Amino acid sequence: RSIKASKDTKSRGLITTMRVSVALLLLAFLVGASVAEVLRGASPEFEKQIATSSSIKCDGGKKTIKKEYINDDYCDCEDGTDEPGTSACANAKFYCRNVGHLPLTIPSQWVDDGHCDCCDGSDEVSAKCPNTCADAAAEYNKRVLEQASTVEAGLRVRSRYIENAKRAKETKKARLTELENNVLPTAEARVKELEAEKERADNELKVLQDEVDAVKHAREEADRIKREQAEAAAGAQNPEDHDHHHDHDHDHDHDHDHHHDHDHDHPADPSQPNPEDDPEYKKARESEESTGLLSGLLDTVKNFITKPFSAVESFRKENERDSLEAALTEARNTRDAAKREIEEINKFFGLDFGPEDAFYGNYGETYEYTTHEYTYELKMFQSVFQKQSGRQTRMGDWEGWKAADKSSQMYSKGEHCWGGPDRSCKVIIKCGPEPRVLDVKEPAKCEYEMQFETPAACNPDMIKTL
């Protein structure tokens, strides 16, 4: 019995062992089947996580779920981590391996919707999706080569832009030094010198003109006196007037002599007539005075003519003054032009032409884009215009870069838009083999967007990222 009991015990132990082994094998099969199911739609990083753990964390580490809950078509995690291979979670992501081409991540809601989204067809179980990754890879590689060729062509032009910017800055720097240290100081000194000379000439000419005016007045007065004397002489030749004057003059001379002899002895008798009341006496006295005035006026004219400041000298002084005024105007223009040039150069150095000053290649250049209705004109770093039927509307003036990576510019404070804001234009820039405007849109009333490509926007890193 004891031997029989011993055998029974061993048999029961063996059966138990066999049962455990079968259970273990069945568990391993089930775990393996579960892992195989989890792998659908899972990224390589997610595979590593579930391979070394019996649970996963989701929702930013706030929640932990068992491994067997993955891809059970029930959304346990709010962030969709547990359902990469089903459409149970609205925000879950499905990972397309796309062997032979580029991996792709799509929304898990696209899984098993009857549409082939992954080139390897892994997103569809029931739908028969052919593997098109080889064709997709070929098309992609062709497109990459074209983009690389575009970037390389742009980089060659960009290198010329950079060299031109270096030379331009060196030239402008030298010119600025010349303007500030030589041209402007010389022009300002010349202006001061000519201003002093012109002031002197103006003063001399004024004195001379005053003398000329005085001589002109003297001549006019002399001519007037001569006319009056001529008229008086003509009247004296009348016989009656002559006899009358002769008798009167004789009596007058006699009386004058008698009066002269007795002036000192006898005071004037008030009852006697005063000779100065006699019209003929007055006329004689006026004639004497006119003769004296005429003599003085003629002396004035004579003295002026004998001076070096004659009418010819006055004419010469006027010409000298006019020449000085023309020279002063020219000197002021030279000075003002130097100031403007200095201001423009300083403004130039204040502009940001991007990395290595590559955008200098587009500075001041004009690019046009024509639609069926308008022609748009971009003057880089200056302004943007819209033209139609001979009329142009200013869409904006240079404000600055809109993005730190120099991918867009802003032109603002354009003409006011009726019923809207002031016009503005955002210029979106991308790499291209040559500078040109690609498109213009108006996403909002009087707020424009212009697509522009230029070699200045190309950089070597673009080829690395293709």
Order of alpha helices (4+ residues) and beta strands (2+ residues): alpha-alpha-beta-beta-beta-beta-alpha-alpha-alpha-alpha-alpha-beta-beta-beta-beta-beta-beta-beta-beta-alpha
